[in-house]
Amino acid sequence: MDNEEALKLAYKIKFERDKRNLSQEELAEYSGVSVSTIKNLERGIGNITVKNLCKIAKVLELDLGILTNFKF
């Protein structure tokens, strides 16, 4: 994932999390993904596994394709 894609994903996750009135800590707790991973993801830094993205998408009640803008 290039920097531009990482920033788009960061914005989308933060937007969707805020829309649901979830804190980063709550998203981490509900998804089983560490708080530091959530924070880095929302800054557009670091790497994330597809498995963790799926967990986050599930909590946000979004299809992984919609969350990532990937075309399947």
Secondary structure, DSSP 8 states (H G I E B T S, - for coil): --HHHHHHHHHHHHHHHHHTT--HHHHHHHHT--HHHHHHHHHT-S---HHHHHHHHHHTT--HHHHHT---
